[in-house]
Amino acid sequence: MKLRPTLFLAGALLLGCRPPARVQQATSPYTTRFAVDAPITAGLLGLSAAGLLLVQHKRTATEADLAALDRANIPRIDRFSAGRFSNRAQVVSDGFCYCTLALVPALLAFQPNVHGRYGQVAGLYLETMSSTAALFTLTVGTVYRYRPYLYGPEGGARCATAR
């Protein structure tokens, strides 16, 4: 009578020794190729570097330029914030920005549908962030516009460069 449970247990163990069944992984919704995406990302990072060089070589406003600023010449969209500056708001804003840049790729690693293709998703994230950085730095480097907080009583005393 003990033969049946022994055979059942032996059969279960033998079935457990089989190679595991392969789970079908859904195909990626993204089409990427390293030969295409790597040069694009490298080019965008190069444009970001060029934008940073433009920003560093941008003309700095003099004290006379800052003293001549008139609040009436500010675009309407910026008038509500003209002359206001808060170090605390600047620190909080920067903190959210930098934490988000690091947190998003980390949280993506915990997504079950990203596990098998994290390298692809991380590459797309890098490509997206480099295109954003290129657009931002090139715009800041080529557009001359005073920030609204420079119209305050302290002018450019809060920041070393008035761009």
MDTraj code that builds the backbone (N, CA, C; nanometers):
import mdtraj as md
import numpy as np

residues = "MET LYS LEU ARG PRO THR LEU PHE LEU ALA GLY ALA LEU LEU LEU GLY CYS ARG PRO PRO ALA ARG VAL GLN GLN ALA THR SER PRO TYR THR THR ARG PHE ALA VAL ASP ALA PRO ILE THR ALA GLY LEU LEU GLY LEU SER ALA ALA GLY LEU LEU LEU VAL GLN HIS LYS ARG THR ALA THR GLU ALA ASP LEU ALA ALA LEU ASP ARG ALA ASN ILE PRO ARG ILE ASP ARG PHE SER ALA GLY ARG PHE SER ASN ARG ALA GLN VAL VAL SER ASP GLY PHE CYS TYR CYS THR LEU ALA LEU VAL PRO ALA LEU LEU ALA PHE GLN PRO ASN VAL HIS GLY ARG TYR GLY GLN VAL ALA GLY LEU TYR LEU GLU THR MET SER SER THR ALA ALA LEU PHE THR LEU THR VAL GLY THR VAL TYR ARG TYR ARG PRO TYR LEU TYR GLY PRO GLU GLY GLY ALA ARG CYS ALA THR ALA ARG".split()
xyz = np.array([
    [0.0802, -0.1194, 0.0000],
    [0.0000, 0.0000, 0.0000],
    [0.0842, 0.1252, 0.0000],
    [0.2016, 0.1144, 0.0495],
    [0.2867, 0.2321, 0.0501],
    [0.3522, 0.2517, -0.0855],
    [0.3300, 0.1626, -0.1768],
    [0.3904, 0.1727, -0.3083],
    [0.3305, 0.2879, -0.3889],
    [0.2013, 0.3065, -0.3771],
    [0.1356, 0.4124, -0.4540],
    [0.1867, 0.5511, -0.4145],
    [0.1895, 0.5886, -0.2863],
    [0.2410, 0.7226, -0.2533],
    [0.3860, 0.7392, -0.2929],
    [0.4639, 0.6326, -0.2853],
    [0.6039, 0.6419, -0.3236],
    [0.6159, 0.6673, -0.4731],
    [0.5376, 0.5934, -0.5530],
    [0.5397, 0.6155, -0.6986],
    [0.4891, 0.7560, -0.7334],
    [0.3855, 0.7999, -0.6634],
    [0.3332, 0.9355, -0.6878],
    [0.4393, 1.0408, -0.6577],
    [0.5074, 1.0256, -0.5437],
    [0.6128, 1.1204, -0.5059],
    [0.7286, 1.1161, -0.6044],
    [0.7684, 0.9963, -0.6461],
    [0.8778, 0.9825, -0.7433],
    [0.8374, 1.0449, -0.8771],
    [0.7139, 1.0232, -0.9181],
    [0.6670, 1.0830, -1.0436],
    [0.6633, 1.2353, -1.0360],
    [0.6207, 1.2878, -0.9208],
    [0.6174, 1.4330, -0.9040],
    [0.7581, 1.4910, -0.9060],
    [0.8520, 1.4214, -0.8441],
    [0.9900, 1.4694, -0.8449],
    [1.0500, 1.4639, -0.9846],
    [1.0189, 1.3596, -1.0592],
    [1.0692, 1.3510, -1.1963],
    [1.0117, 1.4620, -1.2843],
    [0.8847, 1.4911, -1.2646],
    [0.8252, 1.6008, -1.3420],
    [0.8869, 1.7348, -1.3032],
    [0.9244, 1.7477, -1.1772],
    [0.9865, 1.8715, -1.1308],
    [1.1271, 1.8900, -1.1840],
    [1.1914, 1.7834, -1.2276],
    [1.3286, 1.7926, -1.2795],
    [1.3325, 1.8315, -1.4263],
    [1.2198, 1.8358, -1.4900],
    [1.2175, 1.8744, -1.6310],
    [1.2592, 2.0192, -1.6464],
    [1.3103, 2.0536, -1.7620],
    [1.3438, 2.1949, -1.7813],
    [1.2181, 2.2801, -1.7668],
    [1.2317, 2.3970, -1.7071],
    [1.1125, 2.4796, -1.6863],
    [1.0536, 2.5236, -1.8193],
    [0.9248, 2.5349, -1.8192],
    [0.8569, 2.5824, -1.9395],
    [0.8952, 2.7275, -1.9630],
    [0.9147, 2.7612, -2.0858],
    [0.9515, 2.8992, -2.1172],
    [0.8260, 2.9838, -2.1287],
    [0.8278, 3.0921, -2.0574],
    [0.7153, 3.1842, -2.0623],
    [0.7343, 3.2727, -2.1838],
    [0.6295, 3.2877, -2.2578],
    [0.6390, 3.3748, -2.3740],
    [0.6396, 3.5195, -2.3271],
    [0.7399, 3.5900, -2.3720],
    [0.7489, 3.7302, -2.3353],
    [0.6893, 3.8121, -2.4489],
    [0.6084, 3.9083, -2.4113],
    [0.5473, 3.9941, -2.5116],
    [0.6559, 4.0705, -2.5853],
    [0.6356, 4.0891, -2.7122],
    [0.7326, 4.1657, -2.7894],
    [0.7282, 4.3108, -2.7455],
    [0.8393, 4.3774, -2.7630],
    [0.8498, 4.5163, -2.7209],
    [0.7663, 4.6054, -2.8128],
    [0.6989, 4.7043, -2.7562],
    [0.6248, 4.7975, -2.8410],
    [0.7173, 4.8985, -2.9100],
    [0.8462, 4.8957, -2.8742],
    [0.9416, 4.9914, -2.9292],
    [1.0319, 4.9219, -3.0304],
    [1.0652, 4.9944, -3.1334],
    [1.1600, 4.9444, -3.2317],
    [1.2876, 5.0256, -3.2177],
    [1.3919, 4.9610, -3.1725],
    [1.5200, 5.0293, -3.1565],
    [1.6290, 4.9457, -3.2214],
    [1.7282, 5.0159, -3.2699],
    [1.8487, 4.9511, -3.3230],
    [1.9671, 5.0325, -3.2750],
    [2.0636, 4.9638, -3.2178],
    [2.1795, 5.0324, -3.1622],
    [2.2509, 5.1135, -3.2692],
    [2.2601, 5.0602, -3.3893],
    [2.3313, 5.1293, -3.4980],
    [2.2637, 5.2606, -3.5364],
    [2.1366, 5.2742, -3.5068],
    [2.0639, 5.3975, -3.5384],
    [2.0546, 5.4880, -3.4156],
    [2.0144, 5.4292, -3.3029],
    [1.9877, 5.5098, -3.1839],
    [2.1132, 5.5621, -3.1157],
    [2.2214, 5.4881, -3.1177],
    [2.3454, 5.5338, -3.0526],
    [2.4000, 5.6614, -3.1184],
    [2.4099, 5.6668, -3.2532],
    [2.4572, 5.7925, -3.3130],
    [2.3613, 5.9100, -3.2897],
    [2.2320, 5.8828, -3.2877],
    [2.1363, 5.9907, -3.2612],
    [2.1573, 6.0454, -3.1202],
    [2.1695, 5.9551, -3.0233],
    [2.1906, 5.9976, -2.8850],
    [2.3227, 6.0714, -2.8709],
    [2.4266, 6.0211, -2.9336],
    [2.5574, 6.0879, -2.9274],
    [2.5505, 6.2272, -2.9906],
    [2.4805, 6.2393, -3.1020],
    [2.4645, 6.3697, -3.1659],
    [2.3872, 6.4669, -3.0783],
    [2.2825, 6.4183, -3.0132],
    [2.2052, 6.5047, -2.9240],
    [2.2873, 6.5472, -2.8030],
    [2.3688, 6.4571, -2.7500],
    [2.4568, 6.4943, -2.6395],
    [2.5596, 6.5972, -2.6860],
    [2.6071, 6.5847, -2.8092],
    [2.6985, 6.6844, -2.8656],
    [2.6313, 6.8204, -2.8794],
    [2.5055, 6.8213, -2.9220],
    [2.4317, 6.9476, -2.9311],
    [2.4115, 7.0088, -2.7928],
    [2.3901, 6.9252, -2.6924],
    [2.3788, 6.9759, -2.5552],
    [2.5083, 7.0415, -2.5110],
    [2.6200, 6.9775, -2.5431],
    [2.7503, 7.0352, -2.5082],
    [2.7721, 7.1672, -2.5816],
    [2.7314, 7.1730, -2.7089],
    [2.7440, 7.2980, -2.7844],
    [2.6579, 7.4072, -2.7208],
    [2.5374, 7.3714, -2.6774],
    [2.4513, 7.4682, -2.6105],
    [2.5125, 7.5188, -2.4803],
    [2.5751, 7.4289, -2.4049],
    [2.6414, 7.4719, -2.2818],
    [2.7567, 7.5671, -2.3108],
    [2.8298, 7.5410, -2.4176],
    [2.9377, 7.6341, -2.4564],
    [2.8811, 7.7703, -2.4932],
    [2.7685, 7.7713, -2.5643],
    [2.7048, 7.8988, -2.5989],
    [2.6616, 7.9741, -2.4729],
    [2.6070, 7.9016, -2.3760],
    [2.5637, 7.9650, -2.2518],
    [2.6832, 8.0236, -2.1774],
    [2.7933, 7.9499, -2.1713],
    [2.9114, 7.9971, -2.0989],
    [2.9746, 8.1194, -2.1649],
    [2.9602, 8.1335, -2.2957],
    [3.0213, 8.2460, -2.3662],
    [2.9212, 8.3577, -2.3957],
    [2.8073, 8.3511, -2.3323],
    [2.7046, 8.4518, -2.3524],
    [2.7433, 8.5809, -2.2812],
    [2.7055, 8.6936, -2.3402],
    [2.7371, 8.8237, -2.2807],
    [2.6620, 8.8393, -2.1498],
    [2.7343, 8.8836, -2.0482],
    [2.6765, 8.9063, -1.9164],
    [2.6299, 9.0510, -1.9063],
    [2.5128, 9.0683, -1.8481],
    [2.4584, 9.2033, -1.8325],
    [2.5422, 9.2832, -1.7328],
    [2.5625, 9.4084, -1.7649],
    [2.6364, 9.4972, -1.6746],
    [2.5387, 9.5590, -1.5750],
    [2.5948, 9.6251, -1.4758],
    [2.5104, 9.6943, -1.3773],
    [2.4251, 9.8013, -1.4449],
    [2.4815, 9.8678, -1.5450],
    [2.4052, 9.9710, -1.6167],
    [2.2887, 9.9085, -1.6928],
    [2.3110, 9.7899, -1.7534],
    [2.2021, 9.7203, -1.8230],
    [2.0901, 9.6845, -1.7266],
    [2.1273, 9.6348, -1.6097],
    [2.0266, 9.5952, -1.5112],
    [1.9514, 9.7157, -1.4555],
    [2.0224, 9.8281, -1.4382],
    [1.9571, 9.9487, -1.3869],
    [1.8595, 10.0058, -1.4891],
    [1.8838, 9.9825, -1.6171],
    [1.7977, 10.0365, -1.7221],
    [1.6740, 9.9500, -1.7482],
    [1.6625, 9.8383, -1.6820],
    [1.5467, 9.7512, -1.7049],
    [1.4196, 9.8202, -1.6583],
    [1.3154, 9.8128, -1.7401],
    [1.1874, 9.8753, -1.7091],
    [1.0802, 9.7666, -1.7038],
    [1.0046, 9.7673, -1.5964],
    [0.9017, 9.6657, -1.5770],
    [0.7941, 9.6711, -1.6848],
    [0.7754, 9.7838, -1.7456],
    [0.6736, 9.7985, -1.8496],
    [0.7114, 9.7232, -1.9768],
    [0.8374, 9.6889, -1.9926],
    [0.8816, 9.6191, -2.1130],
    [0.8780, 9.4665, -2.1000],
    [0.8268, 9.4187, -1.9903],
    [0.8202, 9.2734, -1.9682],
    [0.6996, 9.2171, -2.0428],
    [0.7144, 9.1016, -2.1061],
    [0.5965, 9.0381, -2.1668],
    [0.4900, 9.0101, -2.0600],
    [0.3645, 9.0168, -2.0996],
    [0.2545, 9.0019, -2.0041],
    [0.2625, 8.8723, -1.9247],
    [0.3078, 8.7679, -1.9877],
    [0.3118, 8.6382, -1.9198],
    [0.4067, 8.6388, -1.8002],
    [0.5042, 8.7293, -1.8002],
    [0.6030, 8.7347, -1.6925],
    [0.5777, 8.8451, -1.5903],
    [0.4792, 8.9287, -1.6124],
    [0.4607, 9.0443, -1.5242],
    [0.4265, 9.0071, -1.3815],
    [0.3536, 8.8990, -1.3617],
    [0.3150, 8.8619, -1.2254],
    [0.4362, 8.8220, -1.1410],
    [0.5416, 8.7774, -1.2062],
    [0.6584, 8.7314, -1.1301],
    [0.7747, 8.8296, -1.1344],
    [0.7567, 8.9422, -1.1987],
    [0.8665, 9.0381, -1.2127],
    [0.9116, 9.0896, -1.0773],
    [1.0395, 9.0793, -1.0521],
    [1.0971, 9.1303, -0.9296],
    [1.0882, 9.0360, -0.8116],
    [1.0302, 8.9180, -0.8308],
    [1.0179, 8.8227, -0.7199],
    [1.1214, 8.7117, -0.7368],
    [1.1885, 8.6830, -0.6292],
    [1.2844, 8.5731, -0.6301],
    [1.2855, 8.5100, -0.4919],
    [1.2890, 8.3794, -0.4875],
    [1.2903, 8.3090, -0.3605],
    [1.3964, 8.1997, -0.3661],
    [1.4955, 8.2110, -0.2778],
    [1.5977, 8.1062, -0.2716],
    [1.5359, 7.9727, -0.2346],
    [1.4387, 7.9737, -0.1452],
    [1.3736, 7.8492, -0.1027],
    [1.3007, 7.7840, -0.2201],
    [1.2270, 7.8633, -0.2980],
    [1.1570, 7.8086, -0.4141],
    [1.2566, 7.7528, -0.5157],
    [1.3698, 7.8180, -0.5309],
    [1.4733, 7.7715, -0.6231],
    [1.5286, 7.6363, -0.5788],
    [1.5555, 7.6222, -0.4499],
    [1.6102, 7.4967, -0.3970],
    [1.5078, 7.3837, -0.4096],
    [1.3821, 7.4116, -0.3767],
    [1.2771, 7.3101, -0.3870],
    [1.2585, 7.2676, -0.5322],
    [1.2554, 7.3632, -0.6226],
    [1.2397, 7.3336, -0.7646],
    [1.3549, 7.2478, -0.8168],
    [1.4771, 7.2863, -0.7830],
    [1.5935, 7.2084, -0.8258],
    [1.5907, 7.0679, -0.7664],
    [1.5501, 7.0569, -0.6414],
    [1.5426, 6.9258, -0.5766],
    [1.4447, 6.8335, -0.6466],
    [1.3255, 6.8845, -0.6791],
    [1.2280, 6.8036, -0.7523],
    [1.2818, 6.7635, -0.8891],
    [1.3458, 6.8554, -0.9573],
    [1.3986, 6.8276, -1.0907],
    [1.5026, 6.7162, -1.0860],
    [1.6023, 6.7300, -1.0008],
    [1.7111, 6.6319, -0.9965],
    [1.6644, 6.4971, -0.9438],
    [1.5745, 6.4969, -0.8453],
    [1.5227, 6.3699, -0.7942],
    [1.4415, 6.2966, -0.9012],
    [1.3625, 6.3711, -0.9765],
    [1.2830, 6.3092, -1.0815],
    [1.3713, 6.2481, -1.1891],
    [1.4776, 6.3182, -1.2251],
    [1.5671, 6.2650, -1.3281],
    [1.6289, 6.1325, -1.2869],
    [1.6558, 6.1143, -1.1587],
    [1.7160, 5.9901, -1.1099],
    [1.6101, 5.8866, -1.0737],
    [1.4939, 5.9318, -1.0276],
    [1.3921, 5.8408, -0.9790],
    [1.3204, 5.7659, -1.0909],
    [1.2953, 5.8307, -1.2008],
    [1.2205, 5.7672, -1.3093],
    [1.2883, 5.6400, -1.3601],
    [1.4176, 5.6420, -1.3947],
    [1.4784, 5.5163, -1.4396],
    [1.4804, 5.4094, -1.3301],
    [1.4951, 5.4505, -1.2055],
    [1.4955, 5.3534, -1.0962],
    [1.3578, 5.2880, -1.0813],
    [1.2519, 5.3666, -1.0904],
    [1.1178, 5.3112, -1.0786],
    [1.0813, 5.2245, -1.1984],
    [1.1338, 5.2579, -1.3144],
    [1.1073, 5.1751, -1.4322],
    [1.1615, 5.0340, -1.4147],
    [1.2680, 5.0195, -1.3391],
    [1.3269, 4.8871, -1.3179],
    [1.2313, 4.7951, -1.2432],
    [1.1366, 4.8512, -1.1675],
    [1.0423, 4.7700, -1.0913],
    [0.9150, 4.7369, -1.1691],
    [0.9001, 4.7903, -1.2877],
    [0.7828, 4.7603, -1.3690],
    [0.7961, 4.6207, -1.4290],
    [0.6983, 4.5339, -1.4106],
    [0.7110, 4.3975, -1.4607],
    [0.7237, 4.3896, -1.6136],
    [0.6581, 4.4785, -1.6854],
    [0.6655, 4.4712, -1.8312],
    [0.7938, 4.5325, -1.8870],
    [0.8806, 4.5846, -1.8009],
    [1.0076, 4.6426, -1.8440],
    [1.1245, 4.5494, -1.8119],
    [1.1045, 4.4534, -1.7231],
    [1.2145, 4.3684, -1.6750],
    [1.3006, 4.3112, -1.7864],
    [1.2414, 4.2544, -1.8866],
    [1.3193, 4.1887, -1.9912],
    [1.3830, 4.2833, -2.0905],
    [1.3427, 4.4081, -2.0876],
    [1.3950, 4.5042, -2.1860],
    [1.4351, 4.6357, -2.1211],
    [1.4913, 4.6294, -2.0016],
    [1.5296, 4.7515, -1.9306],
    [1.6368, 4.8296, -2.0066],
    [1.7290, 4.7603, -2.0700],
    [1.8330, 4.8290, -2.1475],
    [1.7729, 4.9115, -2.2595],
    [1.6743, 4.8564, -2.3266],
    [1.6078, 4.9287, -2.4350],
    [1.5341, 5.0509, -2.3808],
    [1.4620, 5.0337, -2.2716],
    [1.3873, 5.1454, -2.2122],
    [1.4832, 5.2513, -2.1592],
    [1.5931, 5.2091, -2.0968],
    [1.6912, 5.3056, -2.0464],
    [1.7556, 5.3821, -2.1621],
    [1.7813, 5.3141, -2.2725],
    [1.8358, 5.3823, -2.3904],
    [1.7389, 5.4851, -2.4463],
    [1.6116, 5.4500, -2.4503],
    [1.5109, 5.5458, -2.4964],
    [1.4984, 5.6638, -2.4006],
    [1.5105, 5.6374, -2.2704],
    [1.5061, 5.7452, -2.1716],
    [1.6245, 5.8390, -2.1914],
    [1.7426, 5.7819, -2.2108],
    [1.8618, 5.8641, -2.2340],
    [1.8467, 5.9466, -2.3618],
    [1.7926, 5.8865, -2.4651],
    [1.7717, 5.9587, -2.5908],
    [1.6722, 6.0731, -2.5722],
    [1.5651, 6.0482, -2.4981],
    [1.4653, 6.1519, -2.4722],
    [1.5240, 6.2661, -2.3901],
    [1.5971, 6.2318, -2.2842],
    [1.6552, 6.3349, -2.1986],
    [1.7631, 6.4136, -2.2722],
    [1.8377, 6.3487, -2.3600],
    [1.9401, 6.4223, -2.4342],
    [1.8769, 6.5160, -2.5366],
    [1.7637, 6.4767, -2.5949],
    [1.6965, 6.5694, -2.6878],
    [1.6396, 6.6885, -2.6120],
    [1.5860, 6.6657, -2.4927],
    [1.5357, 6.7757, -2.4114],
    [1.6492, 6.8693, -2.3709],
    [1.7605, 6.8116, -2.3298],
    [1.8756, 6.8938, -2.2901],
    [1.9294, 6.9737, -2.4074],
    [1.9332, 6.9133, -2.5257],
    [1.9827, 6.9847, -2.6439],
    [1.8927, 7.1034, -2.6765],
    [1.7610, 7.0819, -2.6758],
    [1.6687, 7.1918, -2.7044],
    [1.6820, 7.3034, -2.6004],
    [1.6913, 7.2655, -2.4747],
    [1.7002, 7.3657, -2.3681],
    [1.8297, 7.4460, -2.3768],
    [1.9427, 7.3773, -2.3834],
    [2.0701, 7.4499, -2.3806],
    [2.0905, 7.5333, -2.5058],
    [2.0486, 7.4840, -2.6209],
    [2.0626, 7.5634, -2.7433],
    [1.9722, 7.6866, -2.7393],
    [1.8536, 7.6723, -2.6830],
    [1.7637, 7.7880, -2.6716],
    [1.8196, 7.8906, -2.5738],
    [1.8640, 7.8450, -2.4575],
    [1.9198, 7.9377, -2.3588],
    [2.0461, 8.0043, -2.4135],
    [2.1243, 7.9318, -2.4897],
    [2.2484, 7.9864, -2.5430],
    [2.2298, 8.0854, -2.6563],
    [2.1161, 8.0806, -2.7256],
    [2.0977, 8.1681, -2.8420],
    [1.9944, 8.2785, -2.8219],
    [1.9067, 8.2655, -2.7235],
    [1.8023, 8.3656, -2.7012],
    [1.8456, 8.4574, -2.5874],
    [1.8449, 8.5868, -2.6144],
    [1.8804, 8.6863, -2.5128],
    [1.7516, 8.7422, -2.4545],
    [1.7272, 8.7063, -2.3302],
    [1.6060, 8.7501, -2.2626],
    [1.6371, 8.7576, -2.1141],
    [1.6004, 8.8680, -2.0515],
    [1.6239, 8.8839, -1.9088],
    [1.5194, 8.8059, -1.8307],
    [1.5637, 8.7444, -1.7232],
    [1.4729, 8.6709, -1.6356],
    [1.3882, 8.7707, -1.5582],
    [1.2616, 8.7383, -1.5302],
    [1.1734, 8.8339, -1.4619],
    [1.2234, 8.8777, -1.3250],
    [1.2939, 8.7931, -1.2511],
    [1.3378, 8.8328, -1.1167],
    [1.4448, 8.9413, -1.1208],
    [1.5057, 8.9668, -1.2358],
    [1.6070, 9.0717, -1.2458],
    [1.5465, 9.2119, -1.2382],
    [1.4146, 9.2205, -1.2520],
    [1.3478, 9.3499, -1.2468],
    [1.3199, 9.3945, -1.1042],
    [1.3603, 9.3167, -1.0055],
    [1.3387, 9.3510, -0.8655],
    [1.4383, 9.4551, -0.8170],
    [1.4272, 9.4935, -0.6903],
    [1.5125, 9.5985, -0.6363],
    [1.6601, 9.5579, -0.6318],
    [1.6888, 9.4290, -0.6160],
    [1.8285, 9.3863, -0.6105],
    [1.8884, 9.3642, -0.7497],
    [1.8047, 9.3591, -0.8512],
    [1.8556, 9.3368, -0.9866],
    [1.9269, 9.2051, -0.9989],
    [2.0469, 9.2065, -1.0515],
    [2.1230, 9.0845, -1.0722],
    [2.2129, 9.0457, -0.9572],
    [2.1961, 9.1094, -0.8412],
    [2.2828, 9.0779, -0.7265],
    [2.2644, 8.9342, -0.6799],
    [2.1473, 8.8766, -0.7079],
    [2.1219, 8.7387, -0.6636],
    [2.1883, 8.6361, -0.7526],
    [2.2137, 8.6719, -0.8740],
    [2.2766, 8.5730, -0.9624],
    [2.3969, 8.6371, -1.0288],
    [2.4970, 8.5566, -1.0515],
    [2.6234, 8.6099, -1.1048],
    [2.6094, 8.6524, -1.2495],
    [2.5269, 8.5824, -1.3249],
    [2.5109, 8.6172, -1.4660],
    [2.3644, 8.6449, -1.4932],
    [2.3376, 8.7514, -1.5608],
    [2.2007, 8.7895, -1.5943],
    [2.1760, 8.7571, -1.7406],
    [2.1102, 8.6499, -1.7615],
    [2.0867, 8.6086, -1.9008],
    [1.9399, 8.6158, -1.9284],
])
top = md.Topology()
chain = top.add_chain()
for i, resn in enumerate(residues, 1):
    res = top.add_residue(resn, chain, resSeq=i)
    for name in ("N", "CA", "C"):
        top.add_atom(name, md.element.get_by_symbol(name[0]), res)
traj = md.Trajectory(xyz[None], top)
